[in-house]
Structures are given as structure tokens and as C-alpha cells.
Amino acid sequence: MILLLGASGYVGQAFAHELRRRRCCFVPLTRKAIDYTQFDLLFDYVRKMRPAFIINAAGYTGKPNVDACELAREETLSGNTLLPQTITRVCLMTNTPWGHVSSGGIYNGAKVLVNGESRIEQDLNRPEIRYLLAEDPERVHGFTELDDPNFSFLQPPCSFYSGTKALAEDAIRGVGHCYIWRPGLPFNEHDEPRNTLSKIQRYPRVYDSVNSMSHLGDFVRACLDLWEQQAPFGIYNVSNPGAVITRQMVAMMRRILKLDRPFEFWKDDDEFYRFGAKAPRSNCILDVSKLLATGVRMRPVEEALQDSLRRWRAATPTVESELVRSA
């Protein structure tokens, strides 16, 4: 039996859907059923149920986005840093393997080859970097699992959300039998508030950036494949290979969804951070070589994006109202 924490959340629902598809026996646990943030309650439950594996898809991301985490710091720290440590203790004491959903947002930028040497470039909006991405992408590389986070409390500035996710990794990496799964920006074919494609369509102005992205279905399938194939425990970047510029996504939306509405972009970072955002944003590229070397496959990001847009499912009226509030 698999124990799924955070089963009612955006990522948790995707795990539940995939586990059902695979006909896996699992318990979708929510905090309404049991407050698994409390060590004693979670320890007693795990000792009684004896799950073969635990998935932690719980956490605090903030609504409508990570700006909310700047104000809800207690909830953010509790959900993103303290809870993973609690689960670690429980799993160590019960000898239970588990997987933790982290974030690629603990990095900013990418690694660029200059005169045969690799250096970190944090501003992916620089014209020279955009030129390389378009004309010589082989010179731009993502962060690997061996690279220390550079968008964290130890490497400021960062958002409070990213800082707490990096703290969690520092606390749990290398302890017990644990996978740490790092997604890029999430998306799929379902029009909903957490979907990056939904957000872009409803923002009054769009921030042009460069990022690794994770199709939500591809992400949870890859995470479960690592477990089922008994891949070595440790950290894995789990994003669709490649990187995407926001303007490319907008062009795809116009073409595939037949959108005729105008998209306005923030003029530059200065304007975006003065009027559009409270917290610094992580824009980064992840290297997925380690994941692919295990035999787990992920579609190229452009293929996954185009497929999601071709199978796009518009929001229901209830979800639509939530999307409008989140824009």
C-alpha cells in the first residue's frame, strides 16, 4: 500500500489519478482526515498501516501565486520545511521509503559555456542569452542535482517560498531512503488555477521569462517509475527536457487555441517587480540527464506543450471564477 499525503492538492490529485490508472493500492490522506503535520499522529498511523512507500505531495505554494507566501510565512515554513522533516523522522523510525515533491524553483538562471568554460548566468532575459538559446542552445546548460541551490536563503535574493523548499532539501537529503523530485513550472491540458498555461492566458500582463517546465502527468509518471524501477534514492530533476520562453508559449496558444486576444508583456524586469510582483521569481533551466539515465522517459517540453494545448479542456464555471480571481 502507498500512502499519499496532500492528496487533495494540485500535484496530489495528479498522483492519485496515476495511482488509480496503475491499479495501485493507496490511501489518499488529507489533513482533514488526520493532521499528518503532527509527528505522533503520523508516526502512529504509519506504524499501524505499514505502507510500502509514502508520497509527500503536501506543501504551501500560496494563492494565487508565491507572492502570498511572503505574508503567510508561518504556513509556508510549516508546510514546506517542517513537514518534510517530520516525515523524515517517521520514515527513519519505521524504515519506510518515501518520495518528496520539491521544486526546481530553488535555482535561478542557467550555466553558459564561454570560451570553453561554464559560468552561471542568472539573468536569462539578457539579449546575449536569448540569442544563444535561439541560435546556439548547446552552449546553455541546466543545473544538475549536484549544483547547490542559488535561489535560497543562503544565496539571496529569493522568494520566501523558494527559501523554504531549499531548506527542506538541506534537511532531508541523504537521510534514509528518500527520493527528492524537482518539477519545473507545472502545466497540463486542464484549465485550472495552478496550471501555468491557464495563468498566462489570464494575466493582465505577461512576464516574459525562460524556464524548464513539467507536464503534470509526465511528472507523476516519472516519479512513480523511479520507485517502481528501484532507481537509486536521491535527488532527481523531473522536468520535460528543454526550456521554453514565455513568448513561445503565447505563440503556441494563439496558433493552437485560435486565440485572437492581445497579450501585453511587462516592458522589463524593473517594471514587473515595481508593479506586478512582490517576491523575486525563479527563472531557471534544469538538467534532466540523471533522470533519463535511469531509463525513465519524459517527452520534450515543446511536444508536451503542443499536446496539452491540442487537448485543452476549458474550465467549468466554478473553476473559471477561481481562475479570474487568481489572475
N, C-alpha and C positions, 0 to 999 in steps of 0.2 A: 504494500500500500504506500502511496505517495501522499504526503501532507503538503497542501498548498496554502501558504499564508498570503493574505492580501487578495483573496480570490475575487472580490467584488471590484477591484481596481481595473484600470485600463490594461495593464500588462497581465494582471492576474486572470482576467476574463479570457485573454488570448491563450494563456497556458491551459485553462480549464477546457476551452474548446478543443485544443490539440490533444489533450489527455483523453477526452471523450472519443475523439476520432481514432486514437490508437487503442481504444478499449482498455485503458489503464484503470486500475482501481485506485481512486484517490479521494481524499477528503478536502473539499474546498472550505477552508476555515477563514472566517471573518472575525473581527474584533467584537461584533455583536454576539457571536456565539461564545467566544472565550477571549479574554483580554490577554493575548499572547505577548504583550509587551512586559507582562509581569513574569519574572523568572520562575517563581514557584508554580504558577498556573501552567506555564508552558512545559516545565520540566515534568510535572505530574502527568500531563496529557501525553507527552511523547513517551514517557516510561510505560504508560498504560497501553497506548496504541501501537508502539513499536513500528513506526513507519520505516520502509526501506530507504526512503530518500525524502528530504524536505526541500521545498522551493520557497524562497523568500521573495515574493513579488510585492511586498508591502513597502511603504515609504511615504514621504511627504514631498510633493512636487510643487504645490501651490496652485491656486486658481485665480485668474485664468492662466498664469504663467509663473515663472520663477521669481518675478518681482514680489509676489505675495509672500515668499519665504523671507524676505528682508524684514517683514513686520512680524510674521509668525515664527520667530526664531526658536522658541521652546519646542513647538510642534515639529519643526524641521529637524532640529538636533535629535529629538527623541526618536522620530521615525527613521531617519537616515543614518544615524551614528550609533545611538544607544541600543536600538532594537537588534541590529546585526551582531553586536557584541553579546547581547543576551542569548541569541540563537546559537552563537559560537559556544558559549558555556554549556548550554543544554546539549548540543551535539557532541561536545567532547565528553561530557559525563555519561552519555548514553551510547557513545560510539556510533553516531548516526551521520552518514554523509549528507551533504546538502549543497544547494546552489543559491547564490545571492545575485540579484539583479542590481548592478551598479550603474555606472554612466560613463559614456565617453566624454561627457562634459567636464571632466577634470583636466582636460588639455585645452590649449589654445594654439592655433596655428598649424604648422607642418614643418617637416625637415626638407631643406632645399640644398641641392648639390651646387656648389660654387667652386669652380677651379678644382674639381675633384674632391672637395671636402664638404661634409654635411654640416649645415648650421640650421638652427631653429629660427623660423620666421613666424612671428606671432600675428602680423597684420596681413591676412590673406587678401585684403582688398587693395593692396598696393598694385599699381599698374604693371610693374615688372613681374609680380607673382601671377597676376591674371594672364599675362602674356605667356608665361611658362606653362600654366595649366592648359591653355588653348593650343600652344604650338610645340611644347616640349615637355609633356606631362611626366616623362620618365625621370625628370630631374626633381620632381616633387614627391616626397615620400611621407607616409603617415607615421604616427607614433606607434611603437611596439609596446608589448606588455612589459618590457624591461626598462622603458623610459619612465623616469619619475614624473608624476603629475606637475604641470607648470601653471595650473589654474586652480590654486588651492590656498588654504590659509598659510601654508609655508611658502608659497610662491604667489603673493598677491600682485595685482588686484584680482579678485574673483567674486562670483556671486556667493551668497551665504549657502545656497543650495549645493553648488559645486564643492564648496569647502567642506560641508558635512559628508558628502559622498566620498571625498578623498580621505577624510578622517577615518571613515569606516573601513576603507581598504587597508589603511595603515594598521588598523587594529586587528583585522581578521586574516590578512594574507599570510599564508604559510602555517596557519593554525588548524590542525585537524584535517579532515577530509572534506575540502570545500572547493567548489567552483565559484569564481567571480566572473560574471558575464557582463560585458560592457556594450550596451547598444549605442548606436548613433541616434540622430533625430528620428522619432518613430513615425511611421505612416502605414496606411493600407488603403483598401478600396471603400472603407466605411466612413461616411461623413459624420464625424463626431468631434467634440471639443479638443481632445488630446492629439488628434491627427494633424501633423504638420501641414498636409495639403489643405485641410479644412481651414486652418488658421490663416494661411497665405491668402486664400480666397476671400476672407472676411476682414482682414486687417484694413483699416482706412488708408494706411501707408505700409509699404512692404520694405523690410530691411534686406538689402542685398548682401549675401554672405556666401561662404564656401563651407560645406560640411559633408561629413560622412553621414549616411542615413541607414536606418534599419527598417525593412518591411516587417511589420509586427509578426505576421505568420511565419515568415522565414526565420525571424529571430528565435521564437519559442521552439520551432522545429530543430534549429541548430543546437540550442541549449539542451534539449532532451536527447538529441542524437549523441552529444558528447557523453552524457550519462549512460545511455544505453550501450554505447560502444566502449565504455570503460576507458575513455581517454584520460590521460593523467590529470589529476586535480591541479588547480591553479587558476591564473587569470587568463581570460580569452576576450579579445576584441571580437564582438559579434555584430558586424555591420555588413551590408551588401558591398562587395568590392567596388571601389571607385569613389569619386567625390562629385558633388553637384553644386552648381552655382544657382542661387535663387532665381535669377532671370531665366535660366534654362528651364526650371520647373514652371515658371509662368508661361513660357512659350509652349511647353507641352500642354498645359491646361487650356490655353487658347485654341490650340490645334485639335486636341482630342475631345475636350468637353464643349467645343464650339462656343467659347465664352467671347462675348463682344464688349464686355465692360472694360473700362480703362483701369490699369493698375498704376498707382502712384508709388514711387520709391522715395525713401529718405535720401536727401542730397548727399550726405556723407555721415561718417560716424559721429561727428560733432553734433549735427542736427538730431540724429537718432537718440543720442544719450541726453541731449538737452530737453527733448520734448516727447520721446517715445518709450524710454526705458528708465527704470530706477537702478537696476543691477547690471553689472557687466555681463556680457554674453560670451559664451564659449563658441568659437567657430573653429572646428578642427577636422583634421583628416586622420583616420585610424588605419593602421596596417593590420590586415587580417591573415597574414601568411601563416601564423601559428595555427589558427583555426583550420585553414584549408589543408595544412599538412597532416591533420588527423584523418582526412578523408571526408569531413563534413563539408557539404557544398552550400554555397549561397549564390543566388543569381546576381549578375552585375546590376549595379544600382539603377542605371538607366532603363534596363529591361524590366526591373521590378516596378519602377515608377510608371512606365508606359502601360504595363499590365494593370496596375491599380486604377489608373485613370480610364482605361477602356472598360473596366468592370465597376466603375464608380456607382455607388449606391447613395442617392440623395438622402439627407436627413429627414426623419419624421418631424412633424410639427413640434413635438416636445424637445427633441434634440436640437432642432433649428433655433428655438428660442434660447437654449443654453449656448449655442454657438454665437449668436448675436451678442449675448452678454459677455462672452469671452473675447470678443474681437477687440 
